[in-house]
Amino acid sequence: MNQELKKSFKNLIEKCKFCNLSNINADGFPETRAMLNLANPSITTKHFLGKDFSVYFTTNTSSEKFKNLLSNSKTSIYYVEPDKFCALLLIGETSVIEDEKIKKDFWQSCWTMYYKEGLKDPEYQLFKFTPIKYKYYDGKFAVQSGEIIHTK
């Protein structure tokens, strides 16, 4: 993937306030839901976008989404700028972040509206999405796809 394409991905991801996360439910069917895009700098003060386009999300441990992610880590995320017909589909896997230091690093005090007990709330769960493949729709009716190479 060339630098120009990487820049386009980063710009689109950071521009979207929401993204669509799809995973497989308990019945084996895909489920899609809108997620607050924590990689958008206007939404969070933390850096939620990795150089390999990995992203982090929060969710409640009691949610159906979290249970689905535990039973099947295969996930996709879709970022879209509809007025420009520009979109990025990332396909990959999720992992649950259990490390309390990492969870603390990402914690934001405004999240107490979701997690009343704050950082120690048992409902607060952080998970990481690591993309493996992409499809990019550039808004000019061209589609590019490929694999994402992860570097250490």
C-alpha positions in Angstrom: 0.0 0.0 0.0 1.5 3.3 -1.0 1.8 6.4 1.2 -0.9 8.3 -0.7 -3.4 5.5 -0.1 -2.4 5.4 3.6 -3.0 9.1 3.8 -6.4 8.8 2.2 -7.4 6.0 4.7 -6.2 8.1 7.7 -8.0 11.2 6.5 -11.3 9.3 6.0 -11.1 7.5 9.3 -10.3 10.6 11.3 -13.1 12.6 9.5 -16.0 10.2 10.3 -17.8 10.7 13.6 -19.3 7.3 13.4 -18.4 4.0 11.7 -20.4 0.8 11.2 -19.1 -2.3 13.0 -20.3 -5.7 11.8 -19.8 -8.9 13.6 -21.3 -12.4 13.7 -24.2 -12.9 16.2 -25.0 -16.0 18.2 -27.2 -17.4 15.3 -24.3 -17.0 12.9 -25.7 -14.0 11.0 -23.9 -10.7 10.6 -25.1 -7.7 12.7 -24.1 -4.1 12.1 -24.3 -1.2 14.4 -23.1 2.4 14.4 -20.2 3.0 16.8 -18.8 6.3 18.0 -15.5 6.7 16.0 -12.9 7.1 18.7 -10.2 7.7 16.0 -11.9 11.1 15.2 -9.8 13.7 17.0 -12.8 15.9 17.7 -14.4 13.1 19.7 -11.5 12.1 21.9 -8.3 13.4 23.2 -6.6 10.0 23.0 -5.0 8.4 20.0 -7.3 5.6 19.0 -5.8 5.0 15.5 -2.8 2.7 15.1 -0.3 3.1 12.2 -1.7 -0.2 10.8 -5.2 1.2 11.0 -6.0 -0.8 14.1 -8.7 1.0 16.2 -10.1 0.8 19.7 -13.7 0.8 20.9 -15.4 0.7 24.2 -18.5 -1.3 25.0 -20.4 -2.6 27.9 -19.5 -6.1 29.1 -23.2 -6.9 29.4 -23.9 -6.0 25.8 -24.9 -8.5 23.1 -22.2 -7.1 20.9 -19.5 -7.9 23.5 -20.8 -11.5 23.8 -20.7 -11.8 20.1 -17.1 -10.5 19.9 -16.1 -13.0 22.5 -17.5 -16.0 20.6 -16.4 -14.9 17.1 -13.6 -12.3 16.6 -14.2 -11.8 12.9 -15.3 -8.3 12.4 -15.5 -5.5 9.8 -15.6 -1.8 10.1 -17.0 0.6 7.5 -16.2 4.3 7.3 -18.2 6.3 4.8 -18.3 9.9 3.6 -21.7 9.6 1.7 -21.7 13.0 0.1 -18.4 12.1 -1.7 -19.2 8.4 -2.3 -16.0 7.7 -0.5 -15.7 4.7 1.8 -13.3 2.3 3.5 -14.1 -1.3 4.5 -11.7 -2.9 6.9 -11.9 -6.6 7.5 -10.2 -8.2 10.5 -10.4 -9.4 14.0 -11.1 -8.0 17.4 -9.4 -8.7 20.7 -10.5 -7.8 24.2 -8.1 -5.6 26.1 -7.7 -6.9 29.6 -4.6 -5.0 30.5 -5.7 -2.4 33.1 -2.9 0.0 32.2 -4.0 0.1 28.6 -7.6 0.5 29.7 -6.5 3.4 31.9 -4.5 5.0 29.1 -7.6 5.1 26.9 -10.0 6.1 29.7 -11.7 9.5 29.4 -13.6 11.1 32.3 -16.6 12.0 30.1 -17.3 8.3 29.8 -18.8 8.2 33.3 -22.1 8.9 31.5 -21.8 5.3 30.2 -19.8 3.8 33.0 -21.1 5.3 36.3 -18.3 3.8 38.4 -15.6 5.3 36.2 -12.5 3.4 35.1 -13.2 0.6 37.6 -16.8 0.0 36.4 -17.2 -3.7 35.5 -19.2 -2.6 32.5 -16.2 -0.7 31.0 -14.6 -2.8 28.3 -12.0 -1.8 25.7 -11.4 -3.8 22.6 -9.1 -3.5 19.6 -9.9 -4.1 16.0 -6.9 -5.2 13.8 -7.6 -5.1 10.1 -6.2 -7.7 7.7 -7.8 -6.6 4.4 -9.3 -3.5 3.0 -11.5 -2.2 0.2 -11.4 1.5 -0.6 -13.9 3.3 -2.6 -12.3 6.6 -3.7 -15.4 8.5 -4.7 -14.4 8.4 -8.4 -15.9 4.9 -9.0 -12.5 3.2 -8.5 -12.2 0.4 -5.9 -8.9 -0.7 -4.5 -8.4 -3.7 -2.3 -5.6 -5.5 -0.6 -4.0 -6.8 2.5 -2.7 -4.7 5.4 0.8 -5.7 6.4 1.4 -5.3 10.1 4.8 -4.1 11.2 6.2 -4.1 14.7 
